Amino acid sequence: MHLRYDPGAMQRVREARDFGHVAVLLGGDSSEREISLLTGRAVLAGLMRRGVDAHPFDPQEHPLTRLIEEGFDRVWIALHGPGGEDGTLQGALEFLGMPYTGSGVMGSAIGMDKLATKRLALAIGVATADFVVLRSAADFDAALEQLGLPLIVKPATQGSSVGMTKVERAADLAAAYAAAAALETSVFAEPWIKGGEYTVAILKDQALPSIRIETPRTFYDYEAKYFRNDTRYLCPSGLSAMAEEHLANLALAAFDAVGAGGWGRADFMMDETGRPLLLEVNTVPGMTDHSLVPMAARARGIDFDELVWQVLETSTARVRN
């Protein structure tokens, strides 16, 4: 049995029982397991408050075939990082004929890959920062010459800023590369951008109000995202109505370019001229008490429980053939 994605088939579900038996996939074995557990528990609590027959399911502890054996009807994916957000899980669920939330195989795989996302964004006219792929120490000179200092080194398919390092001295580039390459083989560098950081959440193909992020740390890293209380979030972000609309359109265009759907987030930095540069597309954003999508949803009048309900509704767009 196969699933096809049909946004036109997405339903507004009025009764909790109509969702059936729901598994919230959380935990997993990626470097973002800790955050996935936080996200999954928050989602589970929100669904249960709305009366949904929802239960936790950790793929690190149970094979996915248990979803069929235990009679689950659909899945709320709360797994972050490789193995949960990169298309592999989505492909397995499609093989099982199990409807799931959010982006499909292609959108998840491309969205997880920052380099692929940047290349597709550039192809449709969405600007991103310049970049140099780092395959070995032989690429360091090219990165320094093309990008200058400071720069930032990133692994291409990790989330939550895992493995990222700001490089202010040429002598530190090797260590930054090693830290990223320890996680995966696909590594790249970008120039350090000093402008404001903004994010646009997307829910059912609609952009939510943008959020400006301000942190006293070097950049909006793992600690600032999830555990610091001195990170500031401005929503409304302070952009003019025209700039807000432009940023929303860029976010939707980037989301569409990678084949993402249902819900997610697009992140941007502003350059010195105020031009938005796409950083990445996130197809399974965090849903913790520090997370951005719930914050943007609140600004639109959507509380957390309604948000997780509407995300679960995206699973209805996966139709069994």
KOLVEX-972465 format. One record per residue: residue in one letter; x, y, z of N, C-alpha, C in turn. Coordinates in steps of 0.1 Angstrom, whole numbers, plus 5000, padded with zeros to 4 digits. Layout:
residues N
ATOM residuo  n_X  n_Y  n_Z ca_X ca_Y ca_Z  c_X  c_Y  c_Z
ATOM       A    X    Y    Z    X    Y    Z    X    Y    Z
...
This chain:
residues 321
ATOM residuo  n_X  n_Y  n_Z ca_X ca_Y ca_Z  c_X  c_Y  c_Z
ATOM       M 5009 4988 5000 5000 5000 5000 5009 5012 5000
ATOM       H 5006 5022 4991 5014 5034 4990 5006 5046 4994
ATOM       L 5013 5057 4997 5006 5070 5001 5010 5080 4990
ATOM       R 5001 5088 4987 5004 5100 4979 5000 5112 4986
ATOM       Y 5007 5123 4984 5004 5136 4991 4995 5144 4982
ATOM       D 4984 5148 4988 4974 5156 4981 4969 5167 4990
ATOM       P 4975 5179 4989 4971 5190 4998 4956 5193 4998
ATOM       G 4950 5190 4986 4936 5193 4985 4927 5183 4993
ATOM       A 4933 5172 4997 4926 5163 5006 4927 5166 5020
ATOM       M 4935 5176 5024 4937 5179 5038 4924 5183 5044
ATOM       Q 4921 5177 5056 4908 5179 5062 4909 5188 5075
ATOM       R 4898 5195 5078 4897 5200 5092 4890 5190 5100
ATOM       V 4896 5185 5110 4891 5174 5118 4884 5181 5130
ATOM       R 4871 5178 5132 4863 5184 5143 4863 5176 5156
ATOM       E 4864 5163 5155 4863 5154 5166 4876 5147 5168
ATOM       A 4881 5146 5181 4894 5140 5183 4893 5125 5179
ATOM       R 4882 5118 5181 4881 5104 5178 4884 5102 5163
ATOM       D 4882 5112 5154 4883 5110 5140 4898 5108 5136
ATOM       F 4907 5112 5145 4921 5110 5142 4925 5095 5144
ATOM       G 4917 5088 5152 4920 5074 5155 4931 5073 5165
ATOM       H 4939 5063 5164 4950 5059 5174 4962 5066 5168
ATOM       V 4968 5075 5176 4979 5084 5171 4992 5081 5178
ATOM       A 5003 5078 5171 5016 5077 5177 5024 5090 5175
ATOM       V 5030 5095 5186 5039 5106 5186 5053 5101 5186
ATOM       L 5060 5102 5174 5073 5096 5173 5083 5106 5179
ATOM       L 5090 5102 5189 5099 5111 5196 5112 5103 5200
ATOM       G 5122 5111 5204 5135 5105 5208 5144 5102 5196
ATOM       G 5144 5089 5192 5153 5085 5181 5167 5084 5186
ATOM       D 5176 5083 5176 5190 5082 5179 5200 5092 5173
ATOM       S 5194 5104 5169 5202 5114 5163 5209 5122 5174
ATOM       S 5217 5132 5170 5224 5141 5180 5214 5150 5187
ATOM       E 5201 5151 5181 5191 5159 5187 5180 5152 5195
ATOM       R 5184 5140 5200 5175 5131 5207 5169 5139 5219
ATOM       E 5177 5146 5226 5173 5153 5238 5162 5163 5235
ATOM       I 5163 5171 5224 5153 5180 5220 5141 5174 5215
ATOM       S 5143 5163 5208 5131 5155 5203 5123 5150 5214
ATOM       L 5129 5146 5225 5121 5141 5236 5113 5152 5242
ATOM       L 5119 5164 5243 5112 5176 5248 5100 5180 5239
ATOM       T 5103 5180 5226 5093 5183 5216 5081 5173 5217
ATOM       G 5085 5160 5216 5075 5150 5216 5066 5150 5228
ATOM       R 5072 5152 5240 5064 5152 5252 5054 5164 5252
ATOM       A 5059 5175 5247 5050 5187 5247 5039 5185 5237
ATOM       V 5042 5179 5225 5031 5176 5215 5021 5166 5221
ATOM       L 5027 5155 5227 5018 5145 5233 5008 5151 5243
ATOM       A 5014 5159 5252 5005 5166 5262 4994 5174 5256
ATOM       G 4998 5182 5245 4988 5191 5239 4977 5183 5232
ATOM       L 4981 5172 5225 4971 5163 5219 4962 5157 5229
ATOM       M 4967 5152 5240 4959 5146 5250 4950 5156 5257
ATOM       R 4954 5168 5259 4945 5178 5264 4933 5181 5255
ATOM       R 4935 5178 5242 4924 5180 5233 4916 5167 5231
ATOM       G 4919 5157 5238 4912 5144 5238 4916 5134 5227
ATOM       V 4928 5137 5221 4933 5127 5211 4938 5115 5217
ATOM       D 4936 5103 5212 4941 5091 5216 4955 5089 5212
ATOM       A 4964 5097 5218 4978 5098 5214 4987 5091 5224
ATOM       H 4998 5085 5219 5007 5077 5227 5022 5079 5222
ATOM       P 5032 5079 5231 5045 5081 5227 5051 5068 5221
ATOM       F 5060 5070 5211 5066 5059 5204 5080 5063 5200
ATOM       D 5090 5056 5206 5104 5059 5204 5110 5049 5195
ATOM       P 5114 5053 5183 5120 5043 5173 5133 5037 5178
ATOM       Q 5139 5043 5188 5151 5037 5193 5148 5025 5201
ATOM       E 5136 5024 5206 5132 5013 5215 5123 5003 5208
ATOM       H 5116 5007 5197 5107 4998 5191 5109 4999 5176
ATOM       P 5108 4987 5168 5108 4988 5154 5095 4994 5149
ATOM       L 5096 5001 5137 5085 5008 5132 5073 4999 5129
ATOM       T 5076 4986 5126 5065 4977 5124 5055 4975 5135
ATOM       R 5060 4979 5147 5051 4979 5159 5039 4989 5157
ATOM       L 5041 4999 5149 5030 5009 5146 5018 5001 5140
ATOM       I 5021 4992 5131 5010 4984 5125 5005 4974 5135
ATOM       E 5014 4967 5142 5010 4957 5151 5001 4963 5163
ATOM       E 5004 4975 5167 4996 4981 5178 4984 4989 5173
ATOM       G 4982 4989 5160 4969 4995 5155 4969 5010 5154
ATOM       F 4981 5016 5152 4981 5031 5151 4975 5034 5137
ATOM       D 4968 5046 5137 4962 5051 5124 4970 5061 5117
ATOM       R 4978 5069 5125 4986 5080 5119 4997 5083 5129
ATOM       V 5007 5091 5124 5019 5095 5132 5021 5110 5132
ATOM       W 5024 5115 5144 5028 5129 5145 5043 5128 5147
ATOM       I 5051 5133 5137 5066 5131 5137 5072 5142 5145
ATOM       A 5078 5139 5157 5085 5148 5165 5100 5145 5166
ATOM       L 5105 5138 5156 5119 5134 5156 5127 5145 5149
ATOM       H 5138 5149 5155 5147 5159 5149 5159 5153 5144
ATOM       G 5165 5158 5133 5178 5154 5128 5178 5142 5119
ATOM       P 5190 5137 5116 5191 5125 5107 5183 5113 5112
ATOM       G 5177 5106 5103 5169 5094 5108 5155 5097 5111
ATOM       G 5152 5110 5113 5138 5113 5116 5132 5124 5108
ATOM       E 5142 5133 5103 5138 5145 5096 5143 5146 5082
ATOM       D 5150 5135 5078 5157 5136 5065 5151 5127 5054
ATOM       G 5139 5122 5056 5133 5115 5045 5133 5100 5047
ATOM       T 5143 5095 5055 5143 5080 5057 5131 5075 5065
ATOM       L 5128 5082 5076 5116 5078 5083 5103 5079 5075
ATOM       Q 5102 5090 5067 5091 5093 5059 5089 5082 5049
ATOM       G 5100 5077 5043 5100 5066 5033 5095 5053 5040
ATOM       A 5100 5051 5052 5096 5038 5059 5081 5039 5062
ATOM       L 5076 5050 5066 5061 5052 5069 5053 5050 5057
ATOM       E 5058 5055 5045 5050 5054 5033 5050 5039 5029
ATOM       F 5061 5032 5031 5061 5018 5028 5051 5010 5036
ATOM       L 5050 5015 5049 5040 5008 5058 5026 5013 5056
ATOM       G 5024 5023 5047 5011 5029 5045 5005 5037 5057
ATOM       M 5014 5043 5065 5010 5050 5077 5011 5065 5075
ATOM       P 4999 5071 5075 4999 5086 5073 5007 5093 5084
ATOM       Y 5014 5104 5080 5022 5111 5089 5022 5126 5087
ATOM       T 5026 5134 5097 5026 5148 5096 5037 5154 5087
ATOM       G 5035 5166 5082 5045 5174 5076 5050 5169 5062
ATOM       S 5062 5172 5059 5068 5170 5046 5070 5155 5043
ATOM       G 5070 5153 5030 5073 5139 5025 5087 5136 5024
ATOM       V 5090 5125 5016 5104 5120 5015 5113 5130 5009
ATOM       M 5109 5136 4997 5118 5145 4990 5120 5158 4998
ATOM       G 5108 5164 5002 5110 5177 5010 5118 5175 5022
ATOM       S 5116 5164 5029 5123 5162 5042 5138 5160 5039
ATOM       A 5142 5152 5029 5156 5150 5025 5163 5162 5021
ATOM       I 5156 5170 5012 5162 5182 5007 5163 5193 5018
ATOM       G 5152 5194 5026 5152 5204 5036 5162 5202 5047
ATOM       M 5166 5189 5049 5176 5186 5059 5190 5189 5054
ATOM       D 5192 5190 5041 5205 5193 5035 5206 5208 5032
ATOM       K 5213 5215 5040 5215 5229 5038 5221 5233 5025
ATOM       L 5230 5225 5020 5236 5228 5007 5226 5226 4995
ATOM       A 5219 5215 4996 5209 5213 4985 5198 5224 4986
ATOM       T 5194 5228 4998 5184 5239 5000 5189 5252 4994
ATOM       K 5202 5255 4997 5208 5268 4991 5208 5268 4976
ATOM       R 5211 5256 4970 5212 5256 4956 5199 5257 4949
ATOM       L 5189 5251 4955 5175 5252 4949 5170 5266 4951
ATOM       A 5172 5272 4963 5168 5285 4966 5174 5295 4956
ATOM       L 5187 5294 4953 5193 5303 4943 5187 5301 4930
ATOM       A 5183 5289 4926 5177 5286 4913 5164 5293 4911
ATOM       I 5157 5296 4922 5144 5303 4920 5144 5318 4924
ATOM       G 5157 5322 4927 5158 5337 4930 5157 5340 4945
ATOM       V 5158 5331 4954 5158 5334 4968 5173 5334 4972
ATOM       A 5177 5346 4977 5192 5348 4979 5196 5340 4992
ATOM       T 5208 5335 4992 5214 5329 5003 5228 5335 5005
ATOM       A 5235 5332 5016 5249 5336 5017 5258 5329 5008
ATOM       D 5269 5335 5004 5279 5328 4996 5284 5316 5004
ATOM       F 5290 5306 4998 5294 5295 5005 5306 5288 4997
ATOM       V 5314 5280 5005 5324 5272 4999 5323 5258 5005
ATOM       V 5322 5248 4997 5322 5234 5003 5336 5230 5007
ATOM       L 5337 5224 5019 5349 5220 5025 5350 5205 5024
ATOM       R 5358 5200 5016 5360 5185 5015 5372 5180 5022
ATOM       S 5382 5189 5023 5394 5186 5030 5402 5199 5033
ATOM       A 5413 5198 5039 5421 5210 5042 5426 5217 5029
ATOM       A 5425 5210 5018 5429 5217 5005 5419 5228 5001
ATOM       D 5407 5228 5007 5397 5238 5004 5398 5250 5013
ATOM       F 5407 5250 5023 5407 5261 5033 5411 5274 5027
ATOM       D 5421 5274 5019 5426 5287 5013 5415 5293 5004
ATOM       A 5408 5285 4997 5397 5290 4988 5386 5297 4997
ATOM       A 5383 5290 5008 5373 5295 5017 5377 5309 5023
ATOM       L 5389 5309 5027 5394 5322 5033 5395 5333 5023
ATOM       E 5399 5330 5011 5400 5340 5000 5387 5345 4996
ATOM       Q 5377 5336 4994 5364 5339 4988 5355 5345 4999
ATOM       L 5356 5340 5011 5346 5345 5021 5352 5355 5031
ATOM       G 5365 5354 5033 5371 5363 5043 5368 5359 5057
ATOM       L 5372 5367 5067 5370 5364 5081 5363 5375 5087
ATOM       P 5354 5372 5097 5351 5359 5102 5342 5351 5093
ATOM       L 5342 5338 5095 5332 5330 5087 5327 5319 5097
ATOM       I 5317 5312 5092 5311 5301 5100 5312 5288 5093
ATOM       V 5315 5277 5099 5316 5264 5094 5304 5256 5099
ATOM       K 5298 5249 5089 5285 5241 5092 5286 5227 5086
ATOM       P 5281 5217 5094 5278 5205 5088 5264 5206 5080
ATOM       A 5263 5200 5068 5252 5203 5060 5239 5197 5064
ATOM       T 5239 5186 5072 5226 5179 5074 5224 5177 5089
ATOM       Q 5229 5186 5098 5225 5186 5112 5216 5197 5115
ATOM       G 5208 5196 5125 5199 5207 5129 5203 5212 5142
ATOM       S 5195 5222 5147 5197 5228 5160 5211 5234 5162
ATOM       S 5217 5238 5151 5231 5244 5151 5241 5235 5156
ATOM       V 5239 5222 5156 5249 5212 5161 5260 5212 5151
ATOM       G 5273 5213 5157 5285 5212 5149 5289 5225 5142
ATOM       M 5282 5236 5145 5286 5249 5138 5297 5256 5147
ATOM       T 5306 5263 5140 5317 5270 5147 5319 5283 5140
ATOM       K 5320 5294 5147 5325 5307 5142 5340 5307 5141
ATOM       V 5346 5311 5130 5360 5311 5128 5365 5326 5126
ATOM       E 5373 5331 5136 5378 5344 5135 5392 5345 5131
ATOM       R 5399 5334 5132 5414 5334 5128 5416 5322 5118
ATOM       A 5424 5324 5108 5427 5314 5099 5432 5301 5105
ATOM       A 5439 5303 5116 5445 5291 5123 5434 5282 5129
ATOM       D 5422 5288 5131 5412 5280 5138 5402 5273 5128
ATOM       L 5405 5274 5115 5396 5268 5105 5397 5253 5106
ATOM       A 5409 5248 5108 5410 5233 5108 5402 5227 5119
ATOM       A 5403 5233 5131 5395 5227 5142 5380 5228 5140
ATOM       A 5376 5239 5134 5361 5241 5131 5357 5230 5121
ATOM       Y 5365 5228 5110 5362 5218 5100 5362 5204 5107
ATOM       A 5371 5201 5115 5372 5188 5122 5359 5186 5130
ATOM       A 5354 5196 5137 5343 5195 5146 5330 5191 5137
ATOM       A 5329 5198 5126 5318 5195 5117 5319 5181 5110
ATOM       A 5331 5178 5105 5334 5166 5098 5332 5154 5107
ATOM       A 5334 5156 5120 5332 5145 5129 5317 5140 5129
ATOM       L 5308 5149 5125 5294 5145 5125 5290 5140 5111
ATOM       E 5296 5144 5101 5292 5140 5087 5303 5145 5077
ATOM       T 5302 5140 5065 5312 5143 5055 5309 5156 5047
ATOM       S 5297 5160 5047 5293 5172 5040 5294 5184 5048
ATOM       V 5304 5193 5045 5307 5204 5054 5309 5216 5045
ATOM       F 5305 5228 5049 5307 5240 5041 5309 5252 5050
ATOM       A 5314 5263 5044 5316 5275 5051 5308 5287 5045
ATOM       E 5304 5296 5053 5297 5308 5049 5304 5320 5055
ATOM       P 5303 5332 5049 5308 5344 5056 5299 5347 5068
ATOM       W 5305 5353 5078 5298 5357 5090 5289 5369 5087
ATOM       I 5276 5368 5089 5267 5378 5086 5263 5385 5099
ATOM       K 5264 5398 5099 5262 5406 5111 5248 5411 5113
ATOM       G 5240 5409 5103 5226 5415 5104 5217 5408 5113
ATOM       G 5204 5412 5114 5194 5405 5122 5190 5392 5117
ATOM       E 5186 5383 5127 5182 5370 5123 5167 5369 5125
ATOM       Y 5160 5363 5115 5146 5362 5114 5141 5348 5111
ATOM       T 5130 5344 5115 5124 5332 5112 5110 5333 5108
ATOM       V 5105 5325 5098 5091 5326 5094 5086 5311 5095
ATOM       A 5076 5310 5104 5069 5297 5105 5058 5295 5094
ATOM       I 5056 5283 5090 5046 5280 5080 5037 5269 5085
ATOM       L 5024 5272 5083 5014 5262 5088 5004 5261 5077
ATOM       K 5003 5249 5071 4993 5246 5060 4994 5257 5049
ATOM       D 5006 5259 5045 5009 5267 5033 5006 5282 5036
ATOM       Q 5005 5286 5048 5004 5300 5052 5015 5304 5061
ATOM       A 5021 5316 5058 5032 5321 5066 5026 5328 5079
ATOM       L 5032 5325 5090 5028 5331 5103 5037 5343 5105
ATOM       P 5034 5352 5114 5042 5364 5116 5057 5361 5119
ATOM       S 5066 5369 5113 5080 5366 5115 5084 5369 5129
ATOM       I 5095 5363 5133 5101 5366 5146 5116 5370 5144
ATOM       R 5120 5381 5151 5134 5385 5152 5140 5378 5164
ATOM       I 5152 5373 5162 5159 5366 5173 5171 5374 5177
ATOM       E 5173 5376 5190 5185 5383 5195 5191 5375 5206
ATOM       T 5204 5372 5205 5210 5364 5216 5223 5371 5220
ATOM       P 5227 5371 5232 5240 5376 5237 5251 5367 5233
ATOM       R 5248 5355 5229 5259 5345 5226 5264 5348 5212
ATOM       T 5275 5342 5208 5282 5344 5195 5272 5343 5184
ATOM       F 5263 5333 5184 5253 5331 5175 5241 5323 5181
ATOM       Y 5231 5321 5174 5219 5315 5179 5221 5300 5179
ATOM       D 5229 5295 5189 5234 5281 5189 5224 5272 5197
ATOM       Y 5228 5260 5199 5220 5250 5205 5216 5254 5219
ATOM       E 5226 5260 5227 5223 5265 5240 5213 5276 5240
ATOM       A 5215 5286 5231 5206 5297 5230 5192 5293 5226
ATOM       K 5191 5283 5217 5178 5278 5212 5169 5272 5222
ATOM       Y 5175 5264 5231 5167 5256 5240 5168 5258 5255
ATOM       F 5179 5264 5259 5181 5264 5274 5184 5278 5280
ATOM       R 5188 5288 5272 5191 5301 5277 5178 5309 5279
ATOM       N 5178 5317 5290 5167 5326 5292 5169 5340 5288
ATOM       D 5181 5343 5283 5184 5357 5279 5184 5359 5264
ATOM       T 5179 5348 5256 5176 5350 5242 5163 5358 5241
ATOM       R 5163 5368 5232 5151 5376 5230 5144 5373 5217
ATOM       Y 5131 5372 5218 5123 5369 5206 5113 5381 5204
ATOM       L 5113 5387 5193 5105 5398 5190 5094 5394 5180
ATOM       C 5082 5394 5184 5071 5390 5175 5058 5399 5179
ATOM       P 5055 5409 5171 5060 5412 5158 5075 5416 5158
ATOM       S 5081 5413 5146 5095 5415 5145 5100 5429 5143
ATOM       G 5091 5438 5141 5095 5452 5138 5097 5455 5124
ATOM       L 5095 5446 5115 5096 5449 5100 5084 5457 5096
ATOM       S 5086 5465 5085 5075 5472 5079 5066 5462 5073
ATOM       A 5054 5466 5070 5044 5457 5064 5049 5451 5051
ATOM       M 5056 5460 5043 5061 5455 5030 5072 5445 5032
ATOM       A 5081 5448 5041 5092 5439 5044 5087 5425 5050
ATOM       E 5077 5426 5058 5071 5414 5064 5065 5405 5053
ATOM       E 5058 5412 5044 5052 5404 5033 5063 5398 5024
ATOM       H 5073 5406 5021 5084 5401 5013 5091 5389 5019
ATOM       L 5093 5389 5032 5100 5378 5039 5091 5366 5039
ATOM       A 5078 5368 5041 5068 5357 5040 5068 5350 5027
ATOM       N 5069 5358 5016 5069 5353 5003 5081 5345 5000
ATOM       L 5093 5350 5005 5105 5343 5003 5105 5329 5011
ATOM       A 5099 5329 5023 5098 5317 5031 5090 5307 5023
ATOM       L 5078 5311 5018 5069 5302 5011 5076 5297 4998
ATOM       A 5083 5305 4991 5090 5301 4979 5101 5291 4982
ATOM       A 5109 5293 4993 5119 5284 4996 5113 5270 5000
ATOM       F 5102 5271 5008 5095 5259 5013 5091 5251 5001
ATOM       D 5085 5258 4991 5080 5251 4979 5091 5245 4971
ATOM       A 5103 5253 4970 5114 5248 4962 5120 5235 4966
ATOM       V 5120 5233 4979 5126 5220 4984 5115 5209 4984
ATOM       G 5103 5212 4981 5092 5202 4981 5087 5200 4995
ATOM       A 5089 5209 5004 5083 5207 5018 5068 5210 5018
ATOM       G 5061 5205 5028 5047 5208 5029 5042 5206 5043
ATOM       G 5030 5211 5045 5023 5209 5058 5026 5219 5068
ATOM       W 5038 5219 5074 5042 5229 5084 5058 5229 5084
ATOM       G 5063 5239 5090 5078 5240 5091 5082 5254 5094
ATOM       R 5094 5258 5089 5100 5271 5092 5111 5274 5083
ATOM       A 5113 5286 5079 5124 5291 5071 5131 5302 5079
ATOM       D 5145 5301 5079 5153 5310 5087 5161 5319 5078
ATOM       F 5163 5331 5082 5170 5341 5074 5179 5349 5082
ATOM       M 5190 5355 5076 5198 5365 5082 5197 5377 5072
ATOM       M 5197 5389 5078 5197 5401 5069 5211 5406 5067
ATOM       D 5215 5409 5055 5229 5414 5052 5229 5429 5056
ATOM       E 5241 5435 5053 5243 5449 5057 5233 5459 5049
ATOM       T 5227 5454 5038 5218 5462 5031 5203 5460 5035
ATOM       G 5201 5450 5044 5188 5447 5048 5181 5436 5039
ATOM       R 5189 5430 5030 5184 5419 5021 5184 5406 5029
ATOM       P 5172 5399 5029 5172 5386 5036 5179 5375 5028
ATOM       L 5187 5368 5035 5195 5357 5030 5190 5344 5037
ATOM       L 5185 5334 5029 5180 5322 5035 5191 5314 5041
ATOM       L 5189 5309 5053 5198 5300 5060 5195 5286 5058
ATOM       E 5182 5283 5060 5178 5269 5059 5163 5268 5060
ATOM       V 5158 5256 5056 5144 5253 5058 5143 5241 5068
ATOM       N 5135 5242 5078 5133 5233 5088 5120 5226 5087
ATOM       T 5119 5213 5084 5107 5206 5082 5100 5200 5094
ATOM       V 5108 5198 5105 5103 5194 5118 5109 5203 5129
ATOM       P 5104 5215 5130 5109 5225 5140 5106 5220 5154
ATOM       G 5114 5225 5164 5112 5222 5178 5098 5228 5182
ATOM       M 5093 5221 5192 5080 5225 5198 5082 5225 5213
ATOM       T 5093 5230 5218 5095 5232 5233 5090 5245 5237
ATOM       D 5092 5248 5250 5088 5261 5256 5096 5272 5251
ATOM       H 5108 5270 5244 5116 5280 5238 5114 5281 5223
ATOM       S 5105 5273 5218 5105 5271 5203 5097 5283 5196
ATOM       L 5100 5284 5183 5096 5296 5175 5082 5294 5169
ATOM       V 5079 5282 5164 5066 5280 5157 5055 5283 5167
ATOM       P 5055 5277 5179 5044 5281 5188 5043 5296 5191
ATOM       M 5054 5302 5192 5054 5317 5194 5048 5324 5183
ATOM       A 5051 5321 5170 5045 5327 5159 5030 5324 5158
ATOM       A 5026 5311 5162 5012 5308 5161 5004 5316 5171
ATOM       R 5010 5318 5183 5003 5326 5193 5000 5340 5188
ATOM       A 5010 5345 5181 5008 5359 5175 4996 5359 5165
ATOM       R 4993 5348 5160 4982 5346 5150 4969 5342 5158
ATOM       G 4970 5340 5171 4958 5336 5179 4956 5321 5179
ATOM       I 4966 5314 5177 4966 5299 5177 4973 5294 5189
ATOM       D 4967 5288 5199 4974 5284 5211 4981 5270 5208
ATOM       F 4989 5266 5217 4997 5254 5215 4989 5242 5212
ATOM       D 4978 5239 5219 4970 5227 5217 4964 5227 5203
ATOM       E 4959 5239 5199 4953 5241 5186 4964 5239 5175
ATOM       L 4976 5244 5178 4987 5242 5168 4990 5227 5166
ATOM       V 4992 5220 5176 4996 5205 5174 4984 5198 5168
ATOM       W 4972 5202 5171 4960 5196 5164 4961 5199 5149
ATOM       Q 4964 5212 5145 4964 5215 5131 4976 5208 5124
ATOM       V 4987 5207 5131 4998 5199 5125 4994 5185 5122
ATOM       L 4987 5179 5132 4982 5165 5130 4972 5164 5118
ATOM       E 4965 5175 5116 4956 5175 5104 4963 5174 5091
ATOM       T 4976 5178 5091 4984 5176 5078 4986 5162 5074
ATOM       S 4984 5153 5084 4985 5138 5081 4974 5134 5072
ATOM       T 4963 5141 5072 4951 5137 5064 4954 5139 5049
ATOM       A 4964 5147 5046 4967 5149 5032 4975 5138 5025
ATOM       R 4979 5128 5033 4985 5116 5028 4975 5105 5026
ATOM       V 4972 5103 5013 4960 5095 5009 4965 5081 5005
ATOM       R 4959 5071 5010 4963 5057 5006 4958 5054 4991
ATOM       N 4967 5049 4983 4963 5046 4970 4956 5032 4970
